[in-house]
Amino acid sequence: MSNLNLAQRLARPELLDLEPYQSARRIGGRGDIWINANESPFNRTELARLNRYPECQPPELIAAYSKYSNVPAANIVCGRGADEAIELLIRAFCIPGRDSIAIFGPTYGMYSISAKTFNVGVNALNLSEDYQLPSDISGVKGCKLVFICNPNNPTGTVLSVERIEQVLQQLPDQLVVVDEAYIEFCPENSVAKLLESYPNLVILRTLSKAFALAGARCGFLMASTDIIDIIMLVIAPYPVPLPVSTLAVQALSDDGITNMLADVALLKAQGQRLAATLTDLGAKVVPSGANFLLVYFDDIAKISNGLKDAGIVARAYRDPRLVDAIRFSFTNERETDQIITVLQQLLA
Ligand SMILES: Cc1ncc(COP(=O)(O)O)c(C=O)c1O
């Protein structure tokens, strides 16, 4: 046992002997006549090679994300959104009926839903009053995976790199999964630079938010190669459709990144305008590092109904910590004007 690495020690033991599915694309080959994957020889589309299965991990996509994130290609896996990465981690590391994950709520719902669908326990701990990690995190003891969402959805609050580094140091035998789905809105808070130093760190990223590709379903998991090796045992043979990787590579080109940065600046400016208005109107606005604001209202029913009547679809919650709050995603200037007008009427 002693010469197993951290990822192998934490992985579901039966996976260590598993031979992953050998897809035709993984096996590869040389030649001109490809009859090894029961594909059609006819491409009926304008997209080159759409009649062929894609690469499991399209090299151009991994290279593009590596360049963008400054993380080596060997430490990156791509899949169908960050949601798939959450599921892969749970499937790879948690023994159903025995293991648990830890979360700090209120937070993104899919960690616990994914765990529950695999009969994996959820140790639901609380963030502090101001939505920071509690000073004592001993409650995560025994959990294989500790999920930390930064910036946190739905509060928008941000944890410092130093605080996350402390957690990584305190939990050397557990995997600390930092979900950076919204990190483009506060890039200085990314822990990507800690990947080299902490074999227990996993980072989740997505193109669904700042990169404006939610409909494409493309996300990334970044971690040590030991963890990546385990994830590759459970990943689907072809997780990223060819048109998706083509779009994603464009989004990660120099022009794509320039557009993304412009969108982020525009959305943040609109968010600041919305936050200033709501604060002036007496609502409690939670400071946000993401592309949304969580706002608490005295008369939540009036605001919810008023927004609904105005055709504004914002997010309300049943969680007792959030029943008086609404989450507003940032949007363009015209829609922000409309939202502000409606809120001014409702809070006048
Ligand atoms: C914190 C967080 N992580 C992950 C996701 C899922 O991202 P994806 O669209 O890449 O599956 C979301 C989506 O809302 C999110 O808020």
PDBQT file of the ligand as one rigid body, heavy atoms in Angstrom, charges set to zero:
ROOT
HETATM    1  C1  LIG A 401     -20.236  27.248  -8.990  1.00  0.00    +0.000 C 
HETATM    2  C2  LIG A 401     -20.611  26.530 -10.224  1.00  0.00    +0.000 A 
HETATM    3  N1  LIG A 401     -19.902  25.465 -10.601  1.00  0.00    +0.000 NA
HETATM    4  C3  LIG A 401     -20.211  24.786 -11.706  1.00  0.00    +0.000 A 
HETATM    5  C4  LIG A 401     -21.274  25.155 -12.492  1.00  0.00    +0.000 A 
HETATM    6  C5  LIG A 401     -21.600  24.332 -13.693  1.00  0.00    +0.000 C 
HETATM    7  O1  LIG A 401     -20.877  24.775 -14.761  1.00  0.00    +0.000 OA
HETATM    8  P1  LIG A 401     -20.980  24.081 -16.184  1.00  0.00    +0.000 P 
HETATM    9  O2  LIG A 401     -21.965  24.860 -16.983  1.00  0.00    +0.000 OA
HETATM   10  O3  LIG A 401     -19.600  24.185 -16.718  1.00  0.00    +0.000 OA
HETATM   11  O4  LIG A 401     -21.404  22.655 -15.969  1.00  0.00    +0.000 OA
HETATM   12  C6  LIG A 401     -22.054  26.259 -12.142  1.00  0.00    +0.000 A 
HETATM   13  C7  LIG A 401     -23.202  26.646 -12.955  1.00  0.00    +0.000 C 
HETATM   14  O5  LIG A 401     -24.033  27.436 -12.588  1.00  0.00    +0.000 OA
HETATM   15  C8  LIG A 401     -21.705  26.962 -10.969  1.00  0.00    +0.000 A 
HETATM   16  O6  LIG A 401     -22.426  28.015 -10.569  1.00  0.00    +0.000 OA
ENDROOT
TORSDOF 0
